[in-house]
Amino acid sequence: MEHCNATITPCEARLQPSKSEGEQEVYPTQYRRLIGSLRYLCNTRQDLAFSVGIASRFMERLTVSRMEAVKRIIRYVNGNLDYGILFLASDMGRKSDLLGFTDSN
């Protein structure tokens, strides 16, 4: 997917994965590897968290439409390689403080 067309969103609006019984199944190891890699990427790319979370819910029966949803996320990442959070190392002569906030809910 190195030369694929980029998308502007990681998933379609109101994405509802297909529950059709006649759909062809895909190789589960490849799907799980892709989801694992995308979950790791979510540490620096918060814009992927929702769509990767939706895609990772459906690991029990992997179909072609679910694989297409994961490939759409990859196409989004490929089109937006410059986005992300950069954590600078503190050993470069500067002190860096990381502050965060979380809601109790």
GUGUKE-214686 format. One line per field, with one value per residue: residue in three letters; x, y, z of N, C-alpha, C, O, CB in turn. Coordinates in Angstrom, 3 decimals. Glycine has a CB too. Layout:
<pts>
residuo	Ala  ...;
n_c1	X  ...;
n_c2	Y  ...;
n_c3	Z  ...;
ca_c1	X  ...;
ca_c2	Y  ...;
ca_c3	Z  ...;
c_c1	X  ...;
c_c2	Y  ...;
c_c3	Z  ...;
o_c1	X  ...;
o_c2	Y  ...;
o_c3	Z  ...;
cb_c1	X  ...;
cb_c2	Y  ...;
cb_c3	Z  ...;
</pts>
This chain:
<pts>
residuo	Met  Glu  His  Cys  Asn  Ala  Thr  Ile  Thr  Pro  Cys  Glu  Ala  Arg  Leu  Gln  Pro  Ser  Lys  Ser  Glu  Gly  Glu  Gln  Glu  Val  Tyr  Pro  Thr  Gln  Tyr  Arg  Arg  Leu  Ile  Gly  Ser  Leu  Arg  Tyr  Leu  Cys  Asn  Thr  Arg  Gln  Asp  Leu  Ala  Phe  Ser  Val  Gly  Ile  Ala  Ser  Arg  Phe  Met  Glu  Arg  Leu  Thr  Val  Ser  Arg  Met  Glu  Ala  Val  Lys  Arg  Ile  Ile  Arg  Tyr  Val  Asn  Gly  Asn  Leu  Asp  Tyr  Gly  Ile  Leu  Phe  Leu  Ala  Ser  Asp  Met  Gly  Arg  Lys  Ser  Asp  Leu  Leu  Gly  Phe  Thr  Asp  Ser  Asn;
n_c1	0.820  2.077  1.936  -0.694  -3.928  -4.578  -6.742  -9.024  -10.167  -9.997  -11.967  -15.237  -18.122  -20.373  -19.840  -20.749  -19.926  -20.269  -22.593  -23.109  -23.608  -22.668  -20.289  -16.880  -14.188  -11.119  -7.529  -6.674  -4.282  -2.850  -4.658  -4.744  -2.110  -1.976  -3.852  -2.588  -0.251  -1.400  -2.589  -0.338  0.646  -1.231  -0.331  1.141  -0.426  -3.220  -5.532  -6.252  -7.319  -10.104  -11.109  -9.395  -10.029  -12.694  -12.265  -10.790  -12.584  -13.822  -12.612  -13.228  -14.597  -13.377  -13.815  -13.924  -14.917  -14.307  -11.555  -11.141  -11.875  -9.765  -7.672  -8.389  -7.789  -5.033  -4.479  -5.200  -3.247  -0.983  -1.389  -1.106  1.459  2.987  1.737  1.375  2.617  5.435  7.815  10.333  13.663  15.009  17.699  18.957  19.961  17.917  15.201  12.320  8.911  6.120  2.794  -0.456  -4.030  -6.875  -10.226  -12.426  -14.385;
n_c2	-1.195  1.136  3.049  3.983  5.625  8.471  9.158  11.515  11.162  8.848  6.884  5.974  8.058  7.230  4.456  1.161  -1.995  -4.689  -7.363  -9.535  -12.902  -14.270  -13.242  -13.207  -14.550  -13.332  -13.758  -14.266  -13.673  -11.656  -9.507  -9.141  -8.418  -5.963  -4.456  -4.498  -3.043  -0.586  0.081  0.511  2.733  4.593  5.775  8.034  9.197  10.473  10.952  8.631  6.915  6.433  5.210  2.984  1.681  0.936  -0.807  -2.807  -4.133  -6.196  -8.859  -11.508  -12.653  -12.257  -10.369  -9.421  -6.790  -5.673  -5.772  -3.956  -1.618  -1.355  -1.034  1.425  3.079  2.814  3.983  6.587  7.210  7.032  9.221  11.305  11.616  13.520  14.288  14.093  13.506  14.810  13.810  15.270  14.443  14.816  15.036  16.763  19.151  20.775  21.244  19.334  19.301  17.306  17.693  16.647  16.102  14.572  13.491  12.525  10.781;
n_c3	0.000  -0.494  -2.545  -2.512  -2.823  -0.888  1.938  3.439  5.873  8.637  8.911  7.680  8.071  10.638  10.629  10.176  10.624  8.362  8.787  7.274  6.429  4.227  3.387  2.321  4.226  5.737  6.065  9.340  10.808  9.468  9.661  12.449  12.958  11.596  13.084  15.591  15.005  14.311  16.748  18.302  16.968  17.699  20.018  19.373  17.495  17.989  16.574  15.374  17.210  17.698  15.285  15.045  17.387  16.863  14.693  15.928  17.517  16.209  15.965  15.975  13.785  10.855  8.057  4.546  4.262  6.725  6.666  4.614  5.916  7.734  5.929  4.911  7.079  7.061  4.596  5.228  7.147  5.532  3.860  5.639  6.857  8.130  10.448  14.034  17.400  18.856  21.080  22.631  23.594  26.860  27.215  25.540  26.425  27.181  29.405  29.588  30.198  30.650  30.643  31.549  31.285  32.534  32.476  35.110  34.357;
ca_c1	0.000  3.003  1.515  -2.156  -4.563  -4.819  -8.082  -8.970  -10.660  -9.591  -13.092  -16.451  -19.052  -21.375  -19.393  -21.365  -19.369  -21.248  -22.815  -23.598  -23.052  -22.090  -19.081  -15.643  -13.340  -9.724  -6.514  -6.728  -2.994  -2.531  -5.553  -4.317  -0.842  -2.285  -4.497  -1.549  0.605  -2.164  -2.750  0.942  0.726  -2.164  0.377  1.561  -1.434  -4.486  -6.632  -6.563  -7.781  -11.498  -11.290  -8.681  -10.837  -13.829  -11.766  -10.280  -13.692  -14.356  -11.519  -13.665  -14.960  -12.738  -14.331  -13.308  -15.318  -13.561  -10.181  -11.174  -11.900  -8.401  -6.866  -8.711  -7.009  -3.649  -4.431  -5.224  -1.915  -0.054  -1.603  -0.845  2.665  3.586  0.996  1.797  3.136  6.862  8.321  11.762  14.448  15.458  19.158  19.452  20.309  16.711  14.300  10.986  7.872  4.937  1.621  -1.642  -5.273  -7.858  -11.497  -12.665  -15.318;
ca_c2	0.000  2.255  4.050  4.012  6.931  8.893  9.588  12.645  10.714  7.459  5.955  6.587  8.532  6.238  3.161  -0.020  -3.158  -5.609  -8.608  -10.514  -14.235  -14.799  -12.512  -13.987  -14.273  -13.037  -14.411  -13.533  -13.234  -10.376  -8.511  -8.891  -7.675  -4.589  -3.815  -4.304  -1.942  0.654  0.398  1.084  4.048  5.479  6.491  9.336  9.687  10.384  11.017  7.274  6.101  6.004  4.280  1.745  1.021  0.295  -1.925  -3.894  -4.820  -7.275  -9.782  -12.904  -13.093  -11.250  -10.414  -8.520  -5.399  -5.212  -5.544  -2.709  -0.524  -1.223  -0.480  2.850  3.735  2.838  5.000  7.879  7.404  7.264  10.571  12.294  11.177  14.618  14.526  13.280  14.187  14.578  13.929  15.512  13.893  15.872  15.073  17.679  20.411  21.494  20.516  19.228  18.863  16.799  17.861  16.042  16.245  13.552  13.635  11.385  9.867;
ca_c3	0.000  -0.510  -3.525  -2.517  -2.752  0.495  2.307  4.359  7.179  8.873  8.735  7.163  9.102  11.075  10.116  10.749  9.938  7.788  9.503  6.315  6.639  3.001  3.007  2.369  5.374  5.412  6.888  10.612  11.311  8.837  10.252  13.831  12.891  11.221  14.230  16.597  14.569  14.407  18.178  18.717  16.353  18.413  21.080  18.869  16.553  18.699  15.626  14.930  18.334  17.548  14.170  15.360  18.414  16.189  13.879  16.767  18.195  15.386  15.692  16.010  12.428  10.022  6.701  3.577  4.532  7.896  6.205  3.850  6.891  8.243  4.841  4.824  8.121  6.576  3.544  5.913  7.732  4.423  3.356  6.687  7.566  8.880  11.685  15.167  18.581  18.989  22.440  22.564  24.695  27.768  27.273  24.514  27.039  27.576  30.283  29.016  31.120  29.987  31.479  30.974  32.002  32.234  33.171  35.978  33.716;
c_c1	0.866  2.544  -0.006  -2.674  -4.866  -6.288  -7.959  -9.500  -10.261  -10.722  -14.296  -17.323  -20.106  -21.074  -20.065  -20.813  -20.450  -21.357  -23.313  -22.862  -22.335  -20.792  -17.839  -14.797  -11.905  -8.807  -6.377  -5.390  -2.613  -3.380  -5.094  -2.992  -1.095  -2.908  -3.470  -0.633  -0.118  -2.396  -1.472  1.085  -0.190  -1.494  0.811  0.563  -2.819  -5.694  -7.060  -7.278  -9.206  -11.642  -10.559  -9.438  -12.035  -13.363  -11.303  -11.376  -14.134  -13.272  -11.998  -14.016  -14.507  -13.169  -13.633  -13.674  -14.589  -12.102  -10.110  -11.205  -10.505  -7.497  -7.164  -7.930  -5.549  -3.491  -4.459  -3.847  -0.903  -0.194  -1.261  0.371  3.289  2.880  1.549  2.281  4.607  7.274  9.835  12.461  14.969  16.979  19.769  19.767  19.111  15.884  12.925  10.035  6.662  3.785  0.431  -2.852  -6.182  -9.109  -11.749  -13.644  -14.578;
c_c2	1.262  3.383  4.139  5.447  7.259  9.247  10.729  12.299  9.261  6.441  6.718  7.042  7.458  4.851  2.026  -1.232  -4.138  -6.887  -9.708  -11.833  -14.764  -14.132  -13.375  -13.568  -14.058  -13.763  -13.646  -13.007  -11.877  -9.261  -8.149  -8.130  -6.210  -3.832  -3.555  -3.151  -0.606  1.053  1.013  2.511  5.053  6.226  7.880  9.946  9.509  10.433  9.642  6.448  5.586  4.942  2.956  0.969  0.307  -0.933  -3.090  -4.623  -6.085  -8.259  -11.238  -13.453  -12.024  -11.402  -9.379  -7.064  -4.836  -4.952  -4.259  -1.505  -0.285  -0.627  1.003  3.634  3.864  3.875  6.401  8.193  7.729  8.683  11.666  11.906  12.273  14.911  13.653  14.140  13.811  14.827  14.074  14.925  15.028  15.964  16.005  19.053  21.235  20.624  20.486  18.652  18.432  16.889  17.234  16.268  15.105  13.786  12.389  10.388  8.990;
c_c3	0.000  -1.435  -3.620  -2.492  -1.293  0.694  3.309  5.747  7.389  8.761  8.209  8.322  9.374  10.513  10.880  10.002  9.510  8.613  8.570  6.481  5.399  2.584  3.209  3.566  4.914  6.385  8.204  11.109  10.736  9.451  11.660  13.880  12.560  12.386  15.331  16.251  14.680  15.857  18.729  18.190  17.045  19.556  20.640  17.900  17.171  17.772  15.121  15.991  18.137  16.468  14.405  16.437  17.822  15.418  14.742  17.538  17.478  14.979  15.603  14.632  11.455  8.575  5.829  3.877  5.744  7.548  5.389  4.780  7.468  7.164  4.638  5.872  7.670  5.467  4.139  6.507  6.638  3.867  4.347  7.509  8.419  10.197  12.795  16.313  18.698  20.433  22.357  23.781  25.558  27.838  26.220  25.100  27.477  28.492  29.634  30.060  30.304  30.968  30.786  31.841  31.587  33.060  34.004  35.376  32.753;
o_c1	0.429  2.752  -0.544  -1.930  -5.358  -6.989  -6.922  -9.302  -10.189  -10.466  -14.360  -17.267  -20.655  -21.957  -19.954  -21.197  -21.421  -20.354  -23.877  -21.643  -21.470  -20.255  -17.762  -14.700  -11.508  -9.253  -5.997  -5.361  -2.098  -2.863  -5.061  -2.788  -0.501  -2.535  -3.487  -0.276  0.474  -2.399  -1.526  1.588  0.062  -2.036  0.843  0.704  -3.504  -6.777  -8.118  -7.795  -9.475  -12.232  -11.058  -9.481  -12.360  -13.998  -11.412  -11.100  -14.759  -13.036  -11.232  -13.748  -15.181  -12.922  -12.849  -12.819  -14.285  -11.487  -9.113  -10.618  -10.106  -6.641  -6.280  -7.456  -4.916  -2.476  -3.812  -3.350  -0.061  0.799  -1.134  0.305  4.047  3.378  2.125  2.346  4.968  7.100  10.539  11.902  15.332  17.504  20.987  19.836  19.280  15.875  12.429  10.328  6.244  3.800  0.325  -2.715  -6.236  -9.041  -11.319  -13.725  -15.185;
o_c2	2.324  4.556  4.348  6.374  6.407  9.593  10.893  13.060  8.503  5.258  7.945  6.481  6.860  4.171  1.948  -1.472  -4.370  -7.427  -10.702  -11.864  -15.632  -14.440  -14.169  -12.383  -14.529  -14.309  -12.475  -11.974  -11.028  -8.180  -6.972  -7.290  -5.320  -2.689  -2.487  -2.360  0.392  2.244  1.939  3.390  6.256  7.226  8.805  11.110  8.520  9.992  9.508  5.374  4.411  3.888  1.905  -0.260  -0.807  -1.986  -4.244  -5.649  -6.954  -8.472  -12.108  -14.621  -11.012  -12.430  -8.565  -6.186  -3.644  -4.023  -3.540  -0.470  0.863  0.204  1.759  4.735  4.899  4.568  7.308  9.312  8.609  9.279  12.829  11.876  11.976  15.710  12.597  15.365  12.635  15.930  13.112  14.915  16.087  16.886  16.018  20.031  22.292  19.400  21.517  17.649  19.126  16.234  17.286  16.595  14.731  14.227  11.300  9.253  8.140;
o_c3	0.444  -1.123  -4.707  -2.172  -0.552  -0.256  3.951  6.694  6.421  8.539  8.287  9.416  8.448  9.990  12.103  8.857  10.230  9.079  9.027  6.651  5.520  1.520  4.147  3.885  3.848  7.394  8.184  11.780  11.465  9.731  12.019  14.757  13.167  12.651  15.943  17.125  15.092  16.172  19.539  18.890  16.977  20.026  21.451  17.523  16.910  18.155  14.507  15.683  18.389  16.707  14.003  16.403  18.231  15.484  14.328  18.160  18.085  13.790  15.190  14.353  11.264  7.944  6.317  3.759  5.783  8.071  5.465  4.463  7.668  7.469  4.234  5.591  7.876  5.407  3.615  6.380  6.811  3.447  3.965  8.737  9.343  10.991  12.534  16.200  18.644  20.950  22.049  24.878  25.044  28.463  26.043  24.356  28.086  28.361  29.180  30.712  29.377  32.010  29.561  33.020  30.416  34.207  33.625  35.846  32.101;
cb_c1	-0.934  4.368  2.103  -2.711  -5.856  -3.925  -8.915  -9.753  -12.207  -8.979  -13.442  -17.220  -19.730  -22.785  -17.861  -22.933  -18.366  -20.876  -23.808  -23.443  -24.152  -23.069  -18.962  -14.841  -13.417  -9.457  -5.144  -7.305  -1.924  -2.760  -7.003  -4.186  0.102  -3.224  -5.656  -0.738  1.072  -3.498  -3.122  2.112  0.375  -3.335  1.589  2.896  -1.336  -4.579  -6.245  -5.300  -7.704  -12.388  -10.800  -7.232  -11.304  -14.532  -10.618  -9.265  -14.869  -15.028  -10.457  -14.855  -16.504  -11.219  -15.842  -13.740  -16.833  -13.656  -9.677  -12.387  -12.901  -7.855  -7.122  -10.226  -7.104  -3.225  -5.601  -6.304  -1.471  -0.293  -3.010  -2.065  3.685  3.594  -0.508  2.886  2.331  7.664  7.911  12.047  15.617  14.897  19.712  18.429  21.127  15.889  14.240  11.000  7.495  5.142  1.359  -1.433  -5.930  -7.289  -12.657  -13.174  -16.433;
cb_c2	-0.004  1.779  3.726  3.229  6.968  10.097  8.406  13.802  10.882  7.350  5.236  5.606  9.867  6.676  3.038  0.048  -3.859  -5.947  -8.392  -9.994  -15.195  -14.674  -11.214  -13.816  -15.420  -11.512  -14.482  -14.410  -14.260  -10.449  -9.033  -10.214  -8.300  -4.563  -4.690  -5.562  -2.166  0.509  -0.872  0.209  3.956  4.678  5.696  9.215  8.938  11.490  11.885  6.572  6.904  7.200  4.918  2.048  2.027  1.289  -1.459  -3.351  -3.888  -6.710  -9.651  -13.041  -13.357  -11.343  -10.184  -8.894  -5.310  -6.239  -6.742  -2.684  -0.833  -2.596  -1.252  3.078  2.946  1.442  4.820  7.885  6.145  6.237  10.724  12.447  10.677  15.852  14.254  12.316  13.800  15.481  12.694  17.009  13.027  15.635  13.674  17.814  21.197  21.918  21.164  18.350  19.991  15.340  19.349  14.570  17.623  12.153  13.875  11.854  10.622;
cb_c3	1.206  -0.928  -4.895  -1.321  -3.609  0.861  2.897  3.792  7.286  10.226  10.070  6.254  8.668  10.642  10.216  10.664  10.831  6.345  10.635  4.885  7.044  1.906  3.817  1.062  6.401  5.450  6.139  11.655  10.986  7.306  10.281  14.593  11.840  10.015  14.768  16.760  13.131  13.689  18.985  18.221  14.881  18.953  21.528  18.201  15.183  19.702  14.463  14.520  19.615  17.220  12.873  15.824  19.442  15.237  12.987  17.737  18.327  14.150  16.770  16.921  12.293  10.135  6.696  2.150  4.753  9.027  5.364  2.913  8.026  8.713  3.540  5.004  9.456  6.066  2.569  7.022  8.518  3.305  2.938  7.597  6.576  8.041  11.488  14.749  19.885  18.022  23.319  22.456  24.168  29.157  27.096  23.385  26.105  26.346  31.701  27.738  32.132  29.482  31.784  30.761  31.732  32.496  32.171  37.307  33.000;
</pts>
